[in-house]
């Protein structure tokens, strides 16, 4: 092959790669809007996408609570965010992962430094900063119950709830309470959290800002099936399908989200599900090297994956849609709108979590 042909092929490959990366990276939240005076809760925040979401909310003025399974990881991330985005360090040119696309984000008028006091830089538990860290074990219903009760008592306000429900287990593991882990971590934990915090979201709503719940879910729900029962019965590992379990947990989550929208006051609370795209970290969980590494050339970074949730947070009143892909309203699985199936799912879930549920309240029924 001549040198000229080689150069042309390399150039074409580079253009094709760049174009595919541009397409697969998805949307960027360019919606202007401030969250001053609002309280946001992100769980689980001890993941890359969780930290990126916290960053986007805090830079728009929100007080953000990081709900974490590994508190030490969140304390470290919190200090990194403060060090990188505090008003005490303007114009940082850090190349660390936590500062990805900072220059691009800085072009938005409503994005600012994270408000903090210099003293908070020295103490991970300081209450002066706008970012707080609290522990919760999402595989334990008792831990979720305690966390929600403590959160409502301590903060007394909640305007934005972001639930990162894209946990993926490729093994037939169980939660503390004995449920299949994908279903437990993605759907059951989300169900329990919202049952406790919807009343607080309702009370915190104001005429100029609807409270909102954002379930970070997956497009793969379209390949799932709603469970006929929520069982603690162990599955033979040789017959376990992580693909089916994950997809079905996502369909259960989105079906519940659509059901929940019919149970709350639409003048106070909006509930949406968003597909973040295929984040790079998942490839390492399901593929062997070097394939996992090669796929990261085409997957999303955490910052890119966090953009749909941020866009949903800043949606203006009147914008329609309950499920979004790349910041655009899309169509979820038709079964997720099946009212009868949703009612059966909720009733099964209530029976399974009965001893952990709060007392019935009027917020969740019209």
C-alpha positions in Angstrom: 0.0 0.0 0.0 1.4 3.4 -1.0 2.1 6.0 1.7 -0.6 8.2 0.4 -3.3 5.4 0.7 -2.0 4.7 4.2 -2.4 8.4 5.2 -5.9 8.5 3.7 -7.0 5.3 5.5 -5.7 6.6 8.8 -7.5 9.9 8.3 -10.8 8.2 7.4 -10.5 6.0 10.4 -9.8 9.0 12.7 -12.9 10.8 11.2 -15.1 7.8 11.6 -13.9 7.2 15.2 -14.4 10.9 16.1 -17.9 10.9 14.5 -18.9 7.8 16.4 -17.6 9.2 19.7 -19.5 12.4 19.1 -22.7 10.5 18.4 -22.3 8.0 21.3 -21.4 10.6 23.8 -25.0 11.8 23.7 -26.4 15.0 24.9 -24.9 17.8 27.0 -27.2 19.7 29.4 -27.1 23.2 28.1 -30.3 24.2 29.9 -29.8 27.4 31.9 -31.2 27.5 35.4 -30.2 27.9 39.0 -31.0 25.7 42.0 -30.2 28.1 44.8 -32.2 27.3 47.9 -33.0 23.8 46.7 -32.0 20.6 48.4 -31.0 17.6 46.2 -30.4 14.0 47.2 -28.3 11.7 45.0 -28.1 8.0 45.6 -26.0 6.1 45.2 -23.5 8.9 45.0 -20.4 6.8 45.5 -20.2 5.9 41.8 -18.6 7.9 39.0 -22.0 9.0 37.6 -23.2 9.8 41.1 -20.2 12.1 41.7 -20.7 13.8 38.3 -24.4 14.4 39.1 -23.5 15.9 42.4 -21.0 18.2 40.7 -23.7 19.4 38.2 -26.3 20.1 40.9 -23.9 21.8 43.3 -22.4 24.0 40.6 -26.0 25.3 39.9 -26.4 26.3 43.6 -28.1 23.3 45.2 -27.4 21.9 48.6 -26.6 18.3 47.7 -26.6 15.3 49.9 -24.5 12.4 48.8 -26.1 9.1 49.9 -23.3 6.6 49.8 -22.6 2.9 50.6 -18.9 3.6 50.9 -18.8 6.8 52.9 -15.0 7.1 52.7 -15.2 7.2 48.9 -17.8 9.9 49.0 -15.8 12.0 51.5 -12.8 11.8 49.2 -15.0 12.8 46.2 -16.6 15.6 48.1 -13.2 17.1 49.0 -12.0 16.7 45.4 -15.1 18.5 44.1 -14.6 21.3 46.6 -10.9 21.6 45.8 -11.6 21.7 42.0 -14.7 23.8 41.9 -14.6 25.9 45.0 -14.7 29.7 44.6 -11.3 29.6 46.3 -9.7 27.9 43.3 -11.0 29.7 40.2 -9.7 28.9 36.8 -8.3 25.5 37.7 -6.9 23.6 34.8 -6.8 20.1 36.5 -6.9 17.2 34.1 -8.3 14.8 36.7 -11.4 12.7 35.9 -13.5 14.6 38.4 -12.8 17.8 36.4 -13.7 16.4 33.0 -15.2 18.9 30.6 -14.9 21.7 33.1 -14.2 24.3 30.5 -17.2 23.2 28.5 -19.4 23.4 31.5 -18.0 26.9 32.4 -19.6 28.3 29.3 -23.0 28.1 30.8 -24.1 31.3 32.6 -25.9 29.5 35.4 -23.0 27.4 36.3 -20.7 28.7 39.1 -18.2 27.7 41.7 -19.4 25.4 44.5 -20.2 27.6 47.4 -18.1 26.8 50.5 -16.1 28.3 53.2 -12.3 27.9 53.3 -12.6 26.1 56.6 -14.6 23.3 55.0 -11.7 22.3 52.8 -10.0 20.9 55.9 -12.9 18.9 57.3 -14.9 16.2 55.4 -17.7 16.4 57.9 -18.1 20.2 57.9 -21.6 21.6 57.6 -20.4 24.8 56.0 -20.2 23.5 52.5 -23.1 22.8 50.2 -22.2 19.1 49.8 -23.1 16.7 52.6 -22.2 13.0 52.9 -24.5 10.4 54.5 -24.2 6.6 54.6 -26.8 4.1 53.5 -26.7 0.4 52.6 -28.9 0.1 49.5 -29.0 -3.7 49.8 -30.7 -3.5 53.2 -34.3 -2.4 53.6 -33.7 -1.6 57.3 -30.8 0.7 56.4 -32.8 2.5 53.7 -35.7 3.0 56.2 -33.3 4.5 58.8 -31.6 6.7 56.3 -34.9 8.2 55.0 -36.2 8.9 58.5 -32.9 10.6 59.4 -32.8 12.6 56.2 -36.3 13.9 56.6 -35.6 14.8 60.3 -32.2 16.5 59.5 -32.8 18.4 56.3 -36.6 19.0 56.4 -36.6 19.8 52.7 -36.2 17.9 49.4 -36.7 19.4 45.9 -34.7 17.0 43.7 -34.3 13.2 44.2 -31.9 11.5 41.8 -31.9 7.7 42.1 -29.0 6.0 40.2 -30.7 2.6 39.7 -28.4 1.0 37.2 -26.6 -1.4 39.5 -25.5 -4.5 37.6 -24.7 -7.9 39.2 -23.5 -10.7 36.9 -23.7 -13.2 39.7 -26.9 -14.7 41.4 -26.2 -12.7 44.6 -28.8 -11.6 47.1 -29.5 -8.5 49.1 -29.4 -8.5 52.9 -33.1 -9.3 52.9 -32.7 -12.2 50.5 -33.9 -10.7 47.2 -32.2 -11.1 43.9 -29.6 -8.4 43.8 -30.4 -6.6 40.5 -34.1 -6.4 41.5 -33.3 -5.4 45.0 -30.7 -2.7 44.3 -32.5 -1.2 41.3 -36.2 -1.5 41.9 -36.9 -2.5 45.5 -34.6 0.1 47.0 -36.0 2.8 44.7 -39.5 1.8 45.8 -38.7 2.1 49.5 -36.9 5.4 49.2 -39.7 7.1 47.3 -42.4 5.7 49.7 -40.6 7.6 52.5 -39.5 10.7 50.7 -42.5 11.6 48.4 -44.3 13.4 51.3 -41.2 15.5 51.9 -41.0 16.3 48.1 -44.6 17.2 48.2 -44.2 19.6 51.1 -41.1 21.2 49.5 -42.7 22.0 46.2 -43.3 25.7 45.3 -45.1 27.5 42.5 -41.8 28.4 40.8 -40.2 24.9 41.1 -41.9 21.5 41.0 -40.2 18.9 43.1 -38.9 16.1 40.9 -37.8 12.5 41.1 -35.4 11.3 38.5 -34.8 7.5 38.1 -31.6 6.9 36.2 -32.5 3.7 34.5 -31.6 1.8 31.3 -32.8 1.4 27.7 -32.3 -2.4 28.3 -35.7 -2.4 30.2 -37.2 -3.0 26.7 -35.9 -6.5 26.9 -37.2 -7.3 30.4 -40.3 -8.9 31.8 -42.3 -7.8 34.9 -41.9 -10.4 37.7 -44.8 -12.7 38.5 -43.6 -12.8 42.1 -40.9 -11.1 44.3 -39.3 -14.2 45.7 -36.4 -14.9 48.1 -36.0 -18.3 46.6 -32.4 -18.9 45.4 -31.8 -19.6 41.7 -29.5 -22.2 40.4 -26.3 -20.2 39.4 -26.1 -22.3 36.2 -29.5 -21.1 35.2 -29.1 -17.5 36.2 -29.3 -14.9 33.5 -27.8 -11.6 34.6 -29.0 -10.0 31.4 -32.6 -11.0 32.0 -32.4 -10.1 35.7 -31.0 -6.6 35.0 -33.4 -5.8 32.1 -36.4 -7.0 34.2 -35.3 -4.9 37.2 -35.3 -1.9 34.9 -38.7 -2.6 33.5 -40.1 -2.9 37.0 -38.5 0.4 37.9 -39.9 2.3 35.0 -43.3 0.7 35.4 -43.3 1.9 39.0 -42.1 5.4 38.0 -45.0 5.7 35.5 -47.4 4.4 38.2 -46.1 6.8 40.8 -46.8 9.7 38.4 -50.5 8.8 38.7 -50.4 8.8 42.5 -48.8 12.2 43.2 -50.1 15.8 42.7 -48.8 16.8 39.3 -48.9 20.5 40.4 -46.2 19.6 43.0 -44.1 16.6 41.8 -42.9 15.4 38.5 -41.4 11.9 38.1 -39.3 10.9 35.1 -36.9 8.1 34.1 -33.8 8.7 32.0 -31.4 6.5 30.2 -27.8 7.7 30.8 -26.3 5.8 27.9 -23.8 3.0 28.3 -21.3 4.2 30.8 -17.7 2.9 30.5 -17.6 1.3 34.0 -20.3 -1.3 33.0 -18.0 -2.8 30.3 -15.5 -3.9 32.9 -18.3 -5.8 34.8 -19.6 -7.8 31.8 -16.6 -8.2 29.5 -13.1 -9.6 29.8 -10.0 -7.7 28.9 -9.0 -6.5 26.4 -12.6 -6.3 25.1 -13.7 -4.2 28.1 -11.0 -1.7 27.4 -11.7 -1.5 23.7 -15.4 -0.9 24.4 -14.5 2.1 26.5 -13.5 3.8 23.3 -17.2 4.0 22.4 -18.9 4.2 25.8 -19.8 7.3 27.8 -17.7 8.9 30.6 -19.4 9.6 33.9 -19.8 13.3 33.1 -21.5 12.5 29.8 -23.7 9.9 31.5 -24.8 12.4 34.1 -26.1 14.9 31.6 -29.6 13.4 31.0 -30.4 13.6 34.8 -29.2 17.2 35.0 -31.4 18.1 31.9 -34.4 16.5 33.6 -33.7 18.4 36.8 -33.8 21.7 34.9 -36.8 21.0 32.6 -39.2 23.9 32.3 -42.9 23.5 33.3 -44.9 22.3 30.3 -42.2 20.1 28.8 -43.7 16.7 28.3 -42.4 13.2 28.6 -41.9 10.6 31.3 -38.9 8.7 29.8 -35.9 10.3 28.2 -32.9 9.1 26.2 -30.1 11.6 25.4 -32.2 14.4 26.9 -35.1 13.8 24.4 -38.5 12.4 25.3 -38.7 8.8 24.1 -41.0 5.8 24.3 -40.4 3.2 27.1 -41.7 -0.4 26.9 -45.5 -0.3 26.4 -45.9 -2.6 29.3 -44.7 0.1 31.6 -48.0 1.9 31.1 -50.1 -1.1 31.9 -52.1 0.1 34.9 -53.2 -3.4 35.9 -49.7 -4.8 35.7 -48.3 -1.8 37.7 -50.9 -2.3 40.4 -50.0 -6.0 40.8 -46.3 -5.1 40.9 -46.9 -2.5 43.6 -49.1 -4.8 45.7 -46.4 -7.6 45.4 -43.8 -5.1 46.5 -45.8 -3.9 49.4 -46.2 -7.4 50.7 -42.5 -8.1 50.3 -41.4 -4.9 52.1 -44.4 -4.7 54.5 -42.4 -4.4 57.7 -40.2 -1.7 56.4 -42.8 0.6 54.8 -44.0 3.9 56.4 -47.6 4.3 57.4 -49.9 5.1 54.5 -50.2 8.7 53.7 -52.5 10.8 51.5 -49.6 12.1 49.3 -49.5 8.8 47.4 -53.2 8.6 46.5 -55.4 11.0 44.6 
